[in-house]
Amino acid sequence: MTILLLTLIILLAVFALFSSDLLHGVVAMSAISLSCAILFYILEAPDVAITEAAVGAGVSTVIFVWALRHSQRKEDRHE
Amino acid sequence: MSMILLHTMQWFLLVSAGICVIRLLLGPTSADRLVALNILSGVTLAFLVVRGVWEKRVLYLDVALVYDIFGFLGFLAIARFLKDRMSDGEEQ
């Protein structure tokens, strides 16, 4: 169960690194914190899982998207 | 018997989460990825509740409650950003 979750986290992290669109990276980061919350929960640390679920999945996603709204793309899409 | 069922259900939900992650990685558009993340959140919520019943501890259910409240804010932010970007015509 732990190994399956760690594999999912590694896959999502590699995708978040190499995705060209920033919003896809934000979605992957949200899924990473979701998987981390399950992992802490399985490893019998429910208070850490509460903090990870509140800060990681909720607030940090809102902050990332908020920063993404106020940025703009300067480069060409096709290169 | 119920312990066996709860344990089977945990594995079933984890495999479902893996399938949702595959869709999140492969989905061609941003809306596909948002829907995949939303389904992943639902599967995770079910997993947390099943695990909490399995462990027979009330504290474990609080994690599911807090995650469901705060995860909704994240999806709301992503969906609103996606709406603005689609109305700008940048999304194909």
Backbone of each chain as nested JSON, in Angstrom:
{
  "chains": [
    {"id": "A", "residues": [
      {"number": 1, "name": "MET", "atoms": {"N": [0.834, -1.207, 0.0], "CA": [0.0, 0.0, 0.0], "C": [0.869, 1.258, 0.0]}},
      {"number": 2, "name": "THR", "atoms": {"N": [1.92, 1.226, 0.841], "CA": [2.841, 2.366, 0.874], "C": [3.613, 2.501, -0.431]}},
      {"number": 3, "name": "ILE", "atoms": {"N": [4.021, 1.352, -0.972], "CA": [4.822, 1.394, -2.209], "C": [3.992, 1.923, -3.374]}},
      {"number": 4, "name": "LEU", "atoms": {"N": [2.703, 1.525, -3.415], "CA": [1.814, 2.021, -4.475], "C": [1.659, 3.533, -4.39]}},
      {"number": 5, "name": "LEU", "atoms": {"N": [1.485, 4.043, -3.149], "CA": [1.323, 5.495, -2.988], "C": [2.598, 6.238, -3.342]}},
      {"number": 6, "name": "LEU", "atoms": {"N": [3.766, 5.665, -2.954], "CA": [5.03, 6.329, -3.285], "C": [5.261, 6.357, -4.794]}},
      {"number": 7, "name": "THR", "atoms": {"N": [4.846, 5.274, -5.484], "CA": [4.97, 5.265, -6.945], "C": [4.105, 6.349, -7.579]}},
      {"number": 8, "name": "LEU", "atoms": {"N": [2.872, 6.504, -7.051], "CA": [1.994, 7.563, -7.576], "C": [2.616, 8.936, -7.351]}},
      {"number": 9, "name": "ILE", "atoms": {"N": [3.215, 9.14, -6.154], "CA": [3.807, 10.45, -5.853], "C": [4.968, 10.744, -6.795]}},
      {"number": 10, "name": "ILE", "atoms": {"N": [5.793, 9.714, -7.084], "CA": [6.941, 9.936, -7.972], "C": [6.47, 10.255, -9.397]}},
      {"number": 11, "name": "LEU", "atoms": {"N": [5.451, 9.507, -9.86], "CA": [4.919, 9.775, -11.205], "C": [4.386, 11.202, -11.312]}},
      {"number": 12, "name": "LEU", "atoms": {"N": [3.611, 11.62, -10.292], "CA": [3.033, 12.966, -10.335], "C": [4.113, 14.032, -10.238]}},
      {"number": 13, "name": "ALA", "atoms": {"N": [5.168, 13.765, -9.461], "CA": [6.228, 14.765, -9.321], "C": [6.991, 14.934, -10.622]}},
      {"number": 14, "name": "VAL", "atoms": {"N": [7.252, 13.815, -11.33], "CA": [7.948, 13.904, -12.621], "C": [7.086, 14.653, -13.629]}},
      {"number": 15, "name": "PHE", "atoms": {"N": [5.777, 14.394, -13.594], "CA": [4.881, 15.116, -14.507], "C": [4.851, 16.605, -14.174]}},
      {"number": 16, "name": "ALA", "atoms": {"N": [4.83, 16.942, -12.871], "CA": [4.802, 18.354, -12.485], "C": [6.08, 19.065, -12.898]}},
      {"number": 17, "name": "LEU", "atoms": {"N": [7.196, 18.328, -12.914], "CA": [8.454, 18.95, -13.343], "C": [8.466, 19.211, -14.837]}},
      {"number": 18, "name": "PHE", "atoms": {"N": [7.992, 18.246, -15.636], "CA": [8.207, 18.316, -17.079], "C": [7.0, 18.795, -17.865]}},
      {"number": 19, "name": "SER", "atoms": {"N": [5.897, 19.182, -17.193], "CA": [4.735, 19.653, -17.941], "C": [4.995, 21.071, -18.438]}},
      {"number": 20, "name": "SER", "atoms": {"N": [4.529, 21.323, -19.662], "CA": [4.811, 22.633, -20.267], "C": [3.813, 23.68, -19.787]}},
      {"number": 21, "name": "ASP", "atoms": {"N": [2.583, 23.243, -19.477], "CA": [1.583, 24.189, -19.0], "C": [1.664, 24.281, -17.477]}},
      {"number": 22, "name": "LEU", "atoms": {"N": [1.617, 25.506, -16.956], "CA": [1.787, 25.678, -15.515], "C": [0.581, 25.171, -14.742]}},
      {"number": 23, "name": "LEU", "atoms": {"N": [-0.624, 25.281, -15.328], "CA": [-1.828, 24.824, -14.628], "C": [-1.798, 23.313, -14.431]}},
      {"number": 24, "name": "HIS", "atoms": {"N": [-1.245, 22.577, -15.409], "CA": [-1.137, 21.131, -15.256], "C": [-0.189, 20.791, -14.115]}},
      {"number": 25, "name": "GLY", "atoms": {"N": [0.848, 21.572, -13.965], "CA": [1.754, 21.378, -12.839], "C": [1.075, 21.636, -11.508]}},
      {"number": 26, "name": "VAL", "atoms": {"N": [0.209, 22.651, -11.464], "CA": [-0.508, 22.95, -10.224], "C": [-1.462, 21.821, -9.865]}},
      {"number": 27, "name": "VAL", "atoms": {"N": [-2.15, 21.272, -10.902], "CA": [-3.054, 20.14, -10.659], "C": [-2.265, 18.942, -10.14]}},
      {"number": 28, "name": "ALA", "atoms": {"N": [-1.091, 18.696, -10.724], "CA": [-0.27, 17.575, -10.261], "C": [0.217, 17.803, -8.837]}},
      {"number": 29, "name": "MET", "atoms": {"N": [0.566, 19.066, -8.496], "CA": [1.003, 19.356, -7.126], "C": [-0.122, 19.11, -6.135]}},
      {"number": 30, "name": "SER", "atoms": {"N": [-1.349, 19.459, -6.522], "CA": [-2.5, 19.21, -5.65], "C": [-2.696, 17.708, -5.433]}},
      {"number": 31, "name": "ALA", "atoms": {"N": [-2.528, 16.936, -6.505], "CA": [-2.662, 15.48, -6.368], "C": [-1.536, 14.907, -5.52]}},
      {"number": 32, "name": "ILE", "atoms": {"N": [-0.327, 15.511, -5.6], "CA": [0.792, 15.054, -4.764], "C": [0.469, 15.252, -3.288]}},
      {"number": 33, "name": "SER", "atoms": {"N": [-0.068, 16.423, -2.935], "CA": [-0.352, 16.654, -1.513], "C": [-1.499, 15.76, -1.037]}},
      {"number": 34, "name": "LEU", "atoms": {"N": [-2.417, 15.445, -1.984], "CA": [-3.481, 14.483, -1.663], "C": [-2.897, 13.118, -1.329]}},
      {"number": 35, "name": "SER", "atoms": {"N": [-1.974, 12.641, -2.181], "CA": [-1.363, 11.338, -1.934], "C": [-0.519, 11.357, -0.662]}},
      {"number": 36, "name": "CYS", "atoms": {"N": [0.141, 12.487, -0.392], "CA": [0.936, 12.594, 0.833], "C": [0.042, 12.525, 2.062]}},
      {"number": 37, "name": "ALA", "atoms": {"N": [-1.163, 13.115, 1.964], "CA": [-2.085, 13.053, 3.101], "C": [-2.497, 11.606, 3.373]}},
      {"number": 38, "name": "ILE", "atoms": {"N": [-2.776, 10.837, 2.294], "CA": [-3.104, 9.414, 2.491], "C": [-1.916, 8.677, 3.098]}},
      {"number": 39, "name": "LEU", "atoms": {"N": [-0.714, 9.028, 2.652], "CA": [0.489, 8.335, 3.13], "C": [0.696, 8.579, 4.627]}},
      {"number": 40, "name": "PHE", "atoms": {"N": [0.562, 9.846, 5.059], "CA": [0.688, 10.146, 6.491], "C": [-0.398, 9.443, 7.287]}},
      {"number": 41, "name": "TYR", "atoms": {"N": [-1.561, 9.336, 6.684], "CA": [-2.696, 8.699, 7.348], "C": [-2.437, 7.207, 7.548]}},
      {"number": 42, "name": "ILE", "atoms": {"N": [-1.885, 6.56, 6.508], "CA": [-1.58, 5.132, 6.614], "C": [-0.471, 4.899, 7.632]}},
      {"number": 43, "name": "LEU", "atoms": {"N": [0.495, 5.821, 7.69], "CA": [1.609, 5.673, 8.625], "C": [1.246, 6.14, 10.031]}},
      {"number": 44, "name": "GLU", "atoms": {"N": [-0.065, 6.244, 10.313], "CA": [-0.592, 6.495, 11.656], "C": [-0.152, 7.837, 12.224]}},
      {"number": 45, "name": "ALA", "atoms": {"N": [-0.217, 8.889, 11.393], "CA": [0.023, 10.242, 11.883], "C": [-1.145, 11.112, 11.427]}},
      {"number": 46, "name": "PRO", "atoms": {"N": [-2.314, 10.977, 12.059], "CA": [-3.482, 11.707, 11.536], "C": [-3.405, 13.216, 11.722]}},
      {"number": 47, "name": "ASP", "atoms": {"N": [-2.652, 13.691, 12.726], "CA": [-2.549, 15.144, 12.893], "C": [-1.706, 15.761, 11.78]}},
      {"number": 48, "name": "VAL", "atoms": {"N": [-0.639, 15.064, 11.378], "CA": [0.155, 15.538, 10.241], "C": [-0.69, 15.498, 8.964]}},
      {"number": 49, "name": "ALA", "atoms": {"N": [-1.536, 14.476, 8.866], "CA": [-2.387, 14.371, 7.679], "C": [-3.412, 15.501, 7.648]}},
      {"number": 50, "name": "ILE", "atoms": {"N": [-3.91, 15.91, 8.819], "CA": [-4.842, 17.044, 8.848], "C": [-4.148, 18.306, 8.344]}},
      {"number": 51, "name": "THR", "atoms": {"N": [-2.923, 18.552, 8.836], "CA": [-2.193, 19.751, 8.411], "C": [-1.878, 19.706, 6.926]}},
      {"number": 52, "name": "GLU", "atoms": {"N": [-1.466, 18.538, 6.439], "CA": [-1.138, 18.401, 5.019], "C": [-2.379, 18.623, 4.153]}},
      {"number": 53, "name": "ALA", "atoms": {"N": [-3.533, 18.095, 4.616], "CA": [-4.758, 18.253, 3.836], "C": [-5.202, 19.709, 3.818]}},
      {"number": 54, "name": "ALA", "atoms": {"N": [-5.061, 20.402, 4.961], "CA": [-5.531, 21.786, 5.009], "C": [-4.598, 22.709, 4.245]}},
      {"number": 55, "name": "VAL", "atoms": {"N": [-3.299, 22.622, 4.529], "CA": [-2.344, 23.557, 3.934], "C": [-1.972, 23.127, 2.521]}},
      {"number": 56, "name": "GLY", "atoms": {"N": [-1.612, 21.853, 2.351], "CA": [-1.114, 21.411, 1.057], "C": [-2.172, 21.397, -0.017]}},
      {"number": 57, "name": "ALA", "atoms": {"N": [-3.299, 20.722, 0.268], "CA": [-4.302, 20.556, -0.781], "C": [-5.146, 21.804, -0.949]}},
      {"number": 58, "name": "GLY", "atoms": {"N": [-5.457, 22.508, 0.147], "CA": [-6.348, 23.648, 0.039], "C": [-5.642, 24.944, -0.25]}},
      {"number": 59, "name": "VAL", "atoms": {"N": [-4.863, 25.423, 0.721], "CA": [-4.373, 26.796, 0.669], "C": [-3.287, 26.958, -0.39]}},
      {"number": 60, "name": "SER", "atoms": {"N": [-2.381, 25.97, -0.513], "CA": [-1.268, 26.166, -1.444], "C": [-1.763, 26.119, -2.894]}},
      {"number": 61, "name": "THR", "atoms": {"N": [-2.82, 25.307, -3.166], "CA": [-3.375, 25.305, -4.515], "C": [-3.986, 26.652, -4.854]}},
      {"number": 62, "name": "VAL", "atoms": {"N": [-4.722, 27.236, -3.875], "CA": [-5.322, 28.549, -4.102], "C": [-4.242, 29.594, -4.346]}},
      {"number": 63, "name": "ILE", "atoms": {"N": [-3.143, 29.526, -3.576], "CA": [-2.074, 30.52, -3.732], "C": [-1.374, 30.358, -5.082]}},
      {"number": 64, "name": "PHE", "atoms": {"N": [-1.14, 29.096, -5.501], "CA": [-0.49, 28.862, -6.798], "C": [-1.347, 29.4, -7.939]}},
      {"number": 65, "name": "VAL", "atoms": {"N": [-2.656, 29.094, -7.881], "CA": [-3.541, 29.546, -8.967], "C": [-3.651, 31.063, -8.95]}},
      {"number": 66, "name": "TRP", "atoms": {"N": [-3.667, 31.649, -7.759], "CA": [-3.743, 33.103, -7.622], "C": [-2.514, 33.766, -8.241]}},
      {"number": 67, "name": "ALA", "atoms": {"N": [-1.339, 33.175, -7.993], "CA": [-0.124, 33.712, -8.607], "C": [-0.139, 33.52, -10.115]}},
      {"number": 68, "name": "LEU", "atoms": {"N": [-0.738, 32.398, -10.554], "CA": [-0.787, 32.095, -11.991], "C": [-1.714, 33.05, -12.725]}},
      {"number": 69, "name": "ARG", "atoms": {"N": [-2.774, 33.496, -12.055], "CA": [-3.691, 34.454, -12.682], "C": [-3.011, 35.783, -12.936]}},
      {"number": 70, "name": "HIS", "atoms": {"N": [-2.098, 36.168, -12.031], "CA": [-1.469, 37.481, -12.156], "C": [-0.173, 37.44, -12.943]}},
      {"number": 71, "name": "SER", "atoms": {"N": [0.157, 36.298, -13.52], "CA": [1.337, 36.24, -14.377], "C": [0.859, 36.127, -15.822]}},
      {"number": 72, "name": "GLN", "atoms": {"N": [1.748, 36.411, -16.743], "CA": [1.377, 36.28, -18.146], "C": [2.522, 35.652, -18.928]}},
      {"number": 73, "name": "ARG", "atoms": {"N": [2.128, 35.034, -20.044], "CA": [3.073, 34.276, -20.835], "C": [3.712, 35.186, -21.874]}},
      {"number": 74, "name": "LYS", "atoms": {"N": [5.039, 35.206, -21.893], "CA": [5.737, 36.057, -22.84], "C": [6.266, 35.294, -24.035]}},
      {"number": 75, "name": "GLU", "atoms": {"N": [6.525, 33.997, -23.869], "CA": [7.192, 33.23, -24.924], "C": [6.183, 32.789, -25.977]}},
      {"number": 76, "name": "ASP", "atoms": {"N": [6.676, 32.295, -27.089], "CA": [5.82, 31.695, -28.1], "C": [5.468, 30.283, -27.673]}},
      {"number": 77, "name": "ARG", "atoms": {"N": [4.269, 29.863, -28.053], "CA": [3.863, 28.509, -27.683], "C": [4.575, 27.463, -28.548]}},
      {"number": 78, "name": "HIS", "atoms": {"N": [4.769, 27.798, -29.818], "CA": [5.459, 26.855, -30.707], "C": [6.89, 27.299, -30.861]}},
      {"number": 79, "name": "GLU", "atoms": {"N": [7.816, 26.42, -30.585], "CA": [9.225, 26.769, -30.685], "C": [10.025, 25.557, -31.115]}}
    ]},
    {"id": "B", "residues": [
      {"number": 1, "name": "MET", "atoms": {"N": [-15.35, -10.93, 9.187], "CA": [-15.844, -10.774, 7.823], "C": [-15.816, -9.312, 7.387]}},
      {"number": 2, "name": "SER", "atoms": {"N": [-16.284, -8.433, 8.278], "CA": [-16.305, -7.021, 7.893], "C": [-14.892, -6.468, 7.781]}},
      {"number": 3, "name": "MET", "atoms": {"N": [-13.956, -7.025, 8.564], "CA": [-12.559, -6.586, 8.449], "C": [-12.002, -6.946, 7.068]}},
      {"number": 4, "name": "ILE", "atoms": {"N": [-12.349, -8.147, 6.594], "CA": [-11.877, -8.561, 5.261], "C": [-12.461, -7.639, 4.192]}},
      {"number": 5, "name": "LEU", "atoms": {"N": [-13.743, -7.316, 4.353], "CA": [-14.382, -6.437, 3.363], "C": [-13.767, -5.05, 3.38]}},
      {"number": 6, "name": "LEU", "atoms": {"N": [-13.503, -4.531, 4.603], "CA": [-12.911, -3.193, 4.679], "C": [-11.507, -3.191, 4.089]}},
      {"number": 7, "name": "HIS", "atoms": {"N": [-10.748, -4.261, 4.326], "CA": [-9.391, -4.32, 3.77], "C": [-9.42, -4.419, 2.249]}},
      {"number": 8, "name": "THR", "atoms": {"N": [-10.343, -5.222, 1.726], "CA": [-10.488, -5.322, 0.271], "C": [-10.88, -3.97, -0.324]}},
      {"number": 9, "name": "MET", "atoms": {"N": [-11.761, -3.268, 0.396], "CA": [-12.228, -1.965, -0.094], "C": [-11.093, -0.953, -0.134]}},
      {"number": 10, "name": "GLN", "atoms": {"N": [-10.178, -1.026, 0.854], "CA": [-9.035, -0.099, 0.831], "C": [-8.181, -0.318, -0.408]}},
      {"number": 11, "name": "TRP", "atoms": {"N": [-7.9, -1.592, -0.728], "CA": [-7.09, -1.863, -1.922], "C": [-7.805, -1.448, -3.183]}},
      {"number": 12, "name": "PHE", "atoms": {"N": [-9.141, -1.689, -3.206], "CA": [-9.931, -1.31, -4.378], "C": [-9.87, 0.2, -4.605]}},
      {"number": 13, "name": "LEU", "atoms": {"N": [-9.999, 0.962, -3.497], "CA": [-9.973, 2.417, -3.637], "C": [-8.593, 2.905, -4.037]}},
      {"number": 14, "name": "LEU", "atoms": {"N": [-7.536, 2.245, -3.54], "CA": [-6.187, 2.681, -3.932], "C": [-5.933, 2.415, -5.408]}},
      {"number": 15, "name": "VAL", "atoms": {"N": [-6.402, 1.267, -5.929], "CA": [-6.229, 0.984, -7.361], "C": [-7.032, 1.983, -8.191]}},
      {"number": 16, "name": "SER", "atoms": {"N": [-8.231, 2.352, -7.686], "CA": [-9.023, 3.385, -8.388], "C": [-8.282, 4.715, -8.409]}},
      {"number": 17, "name": "ALA", "atoms": {"N": [-7.597, 5.033, -7.313], "CA": [-6.81, 6.27, -7.285], "C": [-5.685, 6.206, -8.301]}},
      {"number": 18, "name": "GLY", "atoms": {"N": [-5.082, 5.032, -8.48], "CA": [-4.033, 4.881, -9.479], "C": [-4.562, 5.101, -10.887]}},
      {"number": 19, "name": "ILE", "atoms": {"N": [-5.764, 4.576, -11.162], "CA": [-6.359, 4.778, -12.492], "C": [-6.667, 6.255, -12.722]}},
      {"number": 20, "name": "CYS", "atoms": {"N": [-7.145, 6.944, -11.656], "CA": [-7.403, 8.388, -11.78], "C": [-6.119, 9.151, -12.051]}},
      {"number": 21, "name": "VAL", "atoms": {"N": [-5.008, 8.706, -11.446], "CA": [-3.73, 9.388, -11.682], "C": [-3.287, 9.196, -13.132]}},
      {"number": 22, "name": "ILE", "atoms": {"N": [-3.572, 8.01, -13.695], "CA": [-3.231, 7.794, -15.115], "C": [-3.988, 8.781, -16.001]}},
      {"number": 23, "name": "ARG", "atoms": {"N": [-5.273, 8.987, -15.692], "CA": [-6.039, 9.953, -16.481], "C": [-5.507, 11.37, -16.263]}},
      {"number": 24, "name": "LEU", "atoms": {"N": [-5.073, 11.657, -15.031], "CA": [-4.539, 12.99, -14.754], "C": [-3.244, 13.227, -15.519]}},
      {"number": 25, "name": "LEU", "atoms": {"N": [-2.44, 12.173, -15.691], "CA": [-1.184, 12.349, -16.42], "C": [-1.412, 12.428, -17.922]}},
      {"number": 26, "name": "LEU", "atoms": {"N": [-2.393, 11.672, -18.451], "CA": [-2.544, 11.574, -19.9], "C": [-3.532, 12.558, -20.482]}},
      {"number": 27, "name": "GLY", "atoms": {"N": [-4.427, 13.124, -19.615], "CA": [-5.558, 13.888, -20.132], "C": [-5.149, 14.994, -21.069]}},
      {"number": 28, "name": "PRO", "atoms": {"N": [-5.715, 15.058, -22.264], "CA": [-5.22, 16.051, -23.223], "C": [-5.537, 17.49, -22.825]}},
      {"number": 29, "name": "THR", "atoms": {"N": [-6.722, 17.747, -22.271], "CA": [-7.057, 19.127, -21.94], "C": [-6.987, 19.349, -20.436]}},
      {"number": 30, "name": "SER", "atoms": {"N": [-7.064, 20.622, -20.043], "CA": [-7.019, 20.954, -18.615], "C": [-8.277, 20.509, -17.892]}},
      {"number": 31, "name": "ALA", "atoms": {"N": [-9.412, 20.514, -18.617], "CA": [-10.669, 20.104, -17.978], "C": [-10.633, 18.631, -17.601]}},
      {"number": 32, "name": "ASP", "atoms": {"N": [-9.989, 17.8, -18.455], "CA": [-9.839, 16.381, -18.117], "C": [-9.064, 16.207, -16.826]}},
      {"number": 33, "name": "ARG", "atoms": {"N": [-7.996, 17.005, -16.701], "CA": [-7.163, 16.876, -15.501], "C": [-7.907, 17.364, -14.272]}},
      {"number": 34, "name": "LEU", "atoms": {"N": [-8.726, 18.412, -14.432], "CA": [-9.487, 18.913, -13.285], "C": [-10.516, 17.883, -12.826]}},
      {"number": 35, "name": "VAL", "atoms": {"N": [-11.189, 17.235, -13.789], "CA": [-12.178, 16.209, -13.435], "C": [-11.481, 15.02, -12.79]}},
      {"number": 36, "name": "ALA", "atoms": {"N": [-10.297, 14.655, -13.312], "CA": [-9.547, 13.543, -12.718], "C": [-9.163, 13.866, -11.278]}},
      {"number": 37, "name": "LEU", "atoms": {"N": [-8.744, 15.123, -11.028], "CA": [-8.372, 15.518, -9.663], "C": [-9.577, 15.497, -8.739]}},
      {"number": 38, "name": "ASN", "atoms": {"N": [-10.734, 15.875, -9.274], "CA": [-11.955, 15.882, -8.461], "C": [-12.363, 14.462, -8.081]}},
      {"number": 39, "name": "ILE", "atoms": {"N": [-12.277, 13.53, -9.065], "CA": [-12.613, 12.134, -8.771], "C": [-11.595, 11.552, -7.797]}},
      {"number": 40, "name": "LEU", "atoms": {"N": [-10.328, 11.944, -7.964], "CA": [-9.282, 11.481, -7.038], "C": [-9.581, 11.95, -5.617]}},
      {"number": 41, "name": "SER", "atoms": {"N": [-10.107, 13.175, -5.511], "CA": [-10.473, 13.68, -4.189], "C": [-11.604, 12.862, -3.573]}},
      {"number": 42, "name": "GLY", "atoms": {"N": [-12.601, 12.495, -4.409], "CA": [-13.697, 11.682, -3.885], "C": [-13.231, 10.313, -3.445]}},
      {"number": 43, "name": "VAL", "atoms": {"N": [-12.348, 9.688, -4.254], "CA": [-11.816, 8.37, -3.908], "C": [-11.006, 8.446, -2.614]}},
      {"number": 44, "name": "THR", "atoms": {"N": [-10.23, 9.538, -2.481], "CA": [-9.438, 9.709, -1.267], "C": [-10.321, 9.882, -0.046]}},
      {"number": 45, "name": "LEU", "atoms": {"N": [-11.395, 10.624, -0.197], "CA": [-12.332, 10.819, 0.914], "C": [-12.917, 9.487, 1.355]}},
      {"number": 46, "name": "ALA", "atoms": {"N": [-13.316, 8.655, 0.375], "CA": [-13.853, 7.334, 0.712], "C": [-12.795, 6.478, 1.387]}},
      {"number": 47, "name": "PHE", "atoms": {"N": [-11.544, 6.578, 0.897], "CA": [-10.467, 5.799, 1.515], "C": [-10.241, 6.217, 2.958]}},
      {"number": 48, "name": "LEU", "atoms": {"N": [-10.244, 7.513, 3.211], "CA": [-10.001, 7.997, 4.573], "C": [-11.095, 7.524, 5.524]}},
      {"number": 49, "name": "VAL", "atoms": {"N": [-12.349, 7.551, 5.06], "CA": [-13.45, 7.128, 5.93], "C": [-13.373, 5.621, 6.195]}},
      {"number": 50, "name": "VAL", "atoms": {"N": [-13.091, 4.836, 5.121], "CA": [-13.0, 3.381, 5.297], "C": [-11.864, 3.017, 6.241]}},
      {"number": 51, "name": "ARG", "atoms": {"N": [-10.733, 3.707, 6.079], "CA": [-9.601, 3.437, 6.96], "C": [-9.911, 3.836, 8.407]}},
      {"number": 52, "name": "GLY", "atoms": {"N": [-10.642, 4.953, 8.578], "CA": [-11.024, 5.379, 9.916], "C": [-11.951, 4.391, 10.588]}},
      {"number": 53, "name": "VAL", "atoms": {"N": [-12.876, 3.807, 9.831], "CA": [-13.763, 2.782, 10.399], "C": [-12.964, 1.53, 10.727]}},
      {"number": 54, "name": "TRP", "atoms": {"N": [-11.964, 1.226, 9.865], "CA": [-11.153, 0.034, 10.078], "C": [-10.32, 0.156, 11.353]}},
      {"number": 55, "name": "GLU", "atoms": {"N": [-9.779, 1.35, 11.591], "CA": [-8.947, 1.56, 12.781], "C": [-9.777, 1.772, 14.04]}},
      {"number": 56, "name": "LYS", "atoms": {"N": [-11.08, 2.028, 13.883], "CA": [-11.995, 2.265, 15.002], "C": [-11.54, 3.446, 15.869]}},
      {"number": 57, "name": "ARG", "atoms": {"N": [-11.081, 4.525, 15.227], "CA": [-10.698, 5.73, 15.982], "C": [-11.4, 6.929, 15.356]}},
      {"number": 58, "name": "VAL", "atoms": {"N": [-11.984, 7.754, 16.244], "CA": [-12.8, 8.863, 15.759], "C": [-11.928, 9.967, 15.173]}},
      {"number": 59, "name": "LEU", "atoms": {"N": [-10.692, 10.093, 15.681], "CA": [-9.81, 11.172, 15.22], "C": [-9.537, 11.047, 13.726]}},
      {"number": 60, "name": "TYR", "atoms": {"N": [-9.54, 9.79, 13.217], "CA": [-9.205, 9.586, 11.816], "C": [-10.272, 10.171, 10.891]}},
      {"number": 61, "name": "LEU", "atoms": {"N": [-11.504, 10.285, 11.4], "CA": [-12.554, 10.842, 10.543], "C": [-12.396, 12.35, 10.364]}},
      {"number": 62, "name": "ASP", "atoms": {"N": [-11.72, 13.01, 11.324], "CA": [-11.52, 14.457, 11.21], "C": [-10.659, 14.807, 10.003]}},
      {"number": 63, "name": "VAL", "atoms": {"N": [-9.713, 13.918, 9.674], "CA": [-8.85, 14.18, 8.512], "C": [-9.7, 14.263, 7.25]}},
      {"number": 64, "name": "ALA", "atoms": {"N": [-10.662, 13.321, 7.126], "CA": [-11.539, 13.319, 5.949], "C": [-12.369, 14.601, 5.897]}},
      {"number": 65, "name": "LEU", "atoms": {"N": [-12.857, 15.032, 7.061], "CA": [-13.674, 16.251, 7.114], "C": [-12.872, 17.475, 6.684]}},
      {"number": 66, "name": "VAL", "atoms": {"N": [-11.673, 17.633, 7.271], "CA": [-10.841, 18.799, 6.953], "C": [-10.41, 18.765, 5.494]}},
      {"number": 67, "name": "TYR", "atoms": {"N": [-10.077, 17.561, 4.985], "CA": [-9.656, 17.503, 3.591], "C": [-10.791, 17.894, 2.654]}},
      {"number": 68, "name": "ASP", "atoms": {"N": [-12.004, 17.44, 2.99], "CA": [-13.114, 17.734, 2.09], "C": [-13.435, 19.22, 2.053]}},
      {"number": 69, "name": "ILE", "atoms": {"N": [-13.285, 19.892, 3.21], "CA": [-13.577, 21.332, 3.234], "C": [-12.523, 22.103, 2.446]}},
      {"number": 70, "name": "PHE", "atoms": {"N": [-11.238, 21.807, 2.723], "CA": [-10.196, 22.635, 2.124], "C": [-9.896, 22.245, 0.685]}},
      {"number": 71, "name": "GLY", "atoms": {"N": [-10.137, 20.961, 0.335], "CA": [-9.913, 20.573, -1.047], "C": [-10.879, 21.254, -1.989]}},
      {"number": 72, "name": "PHE", "atoms": {"N": [-12.086, 21.524, -1.49], "CA": [-13.09, 22.191, -2.315], "C": [-12.616, 23.581, -2.735]}},
      {"number": 73, "name": "LEU", "atoms": {"N": [-11.914, 24.287, -1.832], "CA": [-11.404, 25.625, -2.168], "C": [-10.418, 25.555, -3.329]}},
      {"number": 74, "name": "GLY", "atoms": {"N": [-9.562, 24.538, -3.307], "CA": [-8.583, 24.399, -4.378], "C": [-9.244, 24.153, -5.721]}},
      {"number": 75, "name": "PHE", "atoms": {"N": [-10.254, 23.258, -5.742], "CA": [-10.933, 22.976, -7.009], "C": [-11.679, 24.194, -7.508]}},
      {"number": 76, "name": "LEU", "atoms": {"N": [-12.229, 24.958, -6.545], "CA": [-12.942, 26.176, -6.92], "C": [-12.003, 27.163, -7.596]}},
      {"number": 77, "name": "ALA", "atoms": {"N": [-10.786, 27.317, -7.025], "CA": [-9.81, 28.242, -7.603], "C": [-9.391, 27.782, -8.996]}},
      {"number": 78, "name": "ILE", "atoms": {"N": [-9.115, 26.458, -9.148], "CA": [-8.668, 25.958, -10.453], "C": [-9.779, 26.102, -11.487]}},
      {"number": 79, "name": "ALA", "atoms": {"N": [-11.025, 25.798, -11.083], "CA": [-12.131, 25.879, -12.039], "C": [-12.368, 27.317, -12.48]}},
      {"number": 80, "name": "ARG", "atoms": {"N": [-12.218, 28.256, -11.537], "CA": [-12.438, 29.649, -11.899], "C": [-11.342, 30.166, -12.839]}},
      {"number": 81, "name": "PHE", "atoms": {"N": [-10.105, 29.749, -12.555], "CA": [-8.992, 30.113, -13.435], "C": [-9.182, 29.535, -14.827]}},
      {"number": 82, "name": "LEU", "atoms": {"N": [-9.672, 28.284, -14.869], "CA": [-9.894, 27.617, -16.149], "C": [-10.993, 28.304, -16.939]}},
      {"number": 83, "name": "LYS", "atoms": {"N": [-12.028, 28.778, -16.225], "CA": [-13.122, 29.476, -16.907], "C": [-12.623, 30.773, -17.535]}},
      {"number": 84, "name": "ASP", "atoms": {"N": [-11.802, 31.514, -16.779], "CA": [-11.272, 32.761, -17.323], "C": [-10.403, 32.496, -18.539]}},
      {"number": 85, "name": "ARG", "atoms": {"N": [-9.602, 31.414, -18.47], "CA": [-8.697, 31.16, -19.578], "C": [-9.449, 30.661, -20.797]}},
      {"number": 86, "name": "MET", "atoms": {"N": [-10.521, 29.877, -20.591], "CA": [-11.289, 29.411, -21.743], "C": [-12.075, 30.547, -22.375]}},
      {"number": 87, "name": "SER", "atoms": {"N": [-12.536, 31.517, -21.573], "CA": [-13.267, 32.634, -22.158], "C": [-12.328, 33.576, -22.897]}},
      {"number": 88, "name": "ASP", "atoms": {"N": [-11.029, 33.548, -22.54], "CA": [-10.067, 34.316, -23.309], "C": [-9.739, 33.662, -24.64]}},
      {"number": 89, "name": "GLY", "atoms": {"N": [-10.122, 32.403, -24.81], "CA": [-9.894, 31.717, -26.067], "C": [-8.504, 31.16, -26.223]}},
      {"number": 90, "name": "GLU", "atoms": {"N": [-7.772, 31.074, -25.083], "CA": [-6.427, 30.538, -25.21], "C": [-6.432, 29.017, -25.241]}},
      {"number": 91, "name": "GLU", "atoms": {"N": [-7.417, 28.433, -24.518], "CA": [-7.547, 26.978, -24.542], "C": [-8.139, 26.552, -25.868]}},
      {"number": 92, "name": "GLN", "atoms": {"N": [-7.668, 25.427, -26.394], "CA": [-8.14, 25.021, -27.704], "C": [-9.533, 24.43, -27.592]}}
    ]}
  ]
}
